[in-house]
Amino acid sequence: MKKKVIKVLSLLFIATVVLSSCSKDSSTPPVDPRTQYDGIYNVAENWSCQVGTTSYNGTDDYNITLSSSVNAGVILISNIENLSNITLNVNLSGSTFTIPSQSITIGIYSVIFSGNGTFTSKGITMNYVANNFPVYDVNDNFLGLTALTAAYTGNKQ
């Protein structure tokens, strides 16, 4: 009789352990931190450059689009310099990001972009340099290649 009680208790113990280890996982999948920054931002840009001995500067207002890349930790910024065919890869670290040096073709020119930025509670701030950037006058006459520096702030729409 004692052996039967031990067998029954042993079976109950094993059944309890097995059934409790098969409980449904109630944890939620992790949220990708990049998705909070996805969207359209209206930006105000201040830029400057020098071609030869002539300095140029100005301001532009336009929209950029941010979206999560298929690569972990990377965000895509489209419409930089208000050029729809330009998309930069930026590396996200918390609420700051870096624009690693990358070559983007503008017309026949290979322009090298690099920079950094921060996401704020209301939007984005960013600074970058575009080396070998083609500059044209108001009549679309080519003036030369330069290092364009730009800083802008923007609000998410």
ChimeraX attribute file (.defattr): number of C-alpha atoms within 10 A of each C-alpha:
attribute: neighborCount
match mode: 1-to-1
recipient: residues
	/A:1	6
	/A:2	6
	/A:3	8
	/A:4	9
	/A:5	10
	/A:6	11
	/A:7	12
	/A:8	11
	/A:9	12
	/A:10	12
	/A:11	12
	/A:12	12
	/A:13	12
	/A:14	12
	/A:15	12
	/A:16	11
	/A:17	11
	/A:18	11
	/A:19	10
	/A:20	10
	/A:21	9
	/A:22	8
	/A:23	8
	/A:24	7
	/A:25	6
	/A:26	6
	/A:27	6
	/A:28	6
	/A:29	6
	/A:30	6
	/A:31	8
	/A:32	10
	/A:33	14
	/A:34	19
	/A:35	13
	/A:36	10
	/A:37	18
	/A:38	16
	/A:39	14
	/A:40	18
	/A:41	20
	/A:42	17
	/A:43	22
	/A:44	17
	/A:45	19
	/A:46	16
	/A:47	19
	/A:48	16
	/A:49	21
	/A:50	16
	/A:51	15
	/A:52	10
	/A:53	6
	/A:54	7
	/A:55	9
	/A:56	12
	/A:57	12
	/A:58	10
	/A:59	12
	/A:60	12
	/A:61	15
	/A:62	15
	/A:63	19
	/A:64	21
	/A:65	18
	/A:66	22
	/A:67	18
	/A:68	21
	/A:69	15
	/A:70	9
	/A:71	10
	/A:72	11
	/A:73	16
	/A:74	20
	/A:75	24
	/A:76	17
	/A:77	21
	/A:78	20
	/A:79	16
	/A:80	15
	/A:81	17
	/A:82	14
	/A:83	12
	/A:84	12
	/A:85	12
	/A:86	14
	/A:87	17
	/A:88	21
	/A:89	21
	/A:90	25
	/A:91	18
	/A:92	20
	/A:93	13
	/A:94	11
	/A:95	14
	/A:96	16
	/A:97	19
	/A:98	19
	/A:99	22
	/A:100	15
	/A:101	16
	/A:102	14
	/A:103	16
	/A:104	16
	/A:105	12
	/A:106	14
	/A:107	8
	/A:108	7
	/A:109	13
	/A:110	16
	/A:111	22
	/A:112	17
	/A:113	21
	/A:114	19
	/A:115	18
	/A:116	18
	/A:117	20
	/A:118	18
	/A:119	18
	/A:120	14
	/A:121	9
	/A:122	11
	/A:123	17
	/A:124	20
	/A:125	18
	/A:126	20
	/A:127	19
	/A:128	18
	/A:129	22
	/A:130	23
	/A:131	18
	/A:132	18
	/A:133	21
	/A:134	20
	/A:135	19
	/A:136	12
	/A:137	9
	/A:138	7
	/A:139	6
	/A:140	8
	/A:141	9
	/A:142	11
	/A:143	12
	/A:144	14
	/A:145	18
	/A:146	18
	/A:147	19
	/A:148	22
	/A:149	20
	/A:150	20
	/A:151	19
	/A:152	18
	/A:153	21
	/A:154	22
	/A:155	17
	/A:156	19
	/A:157	10
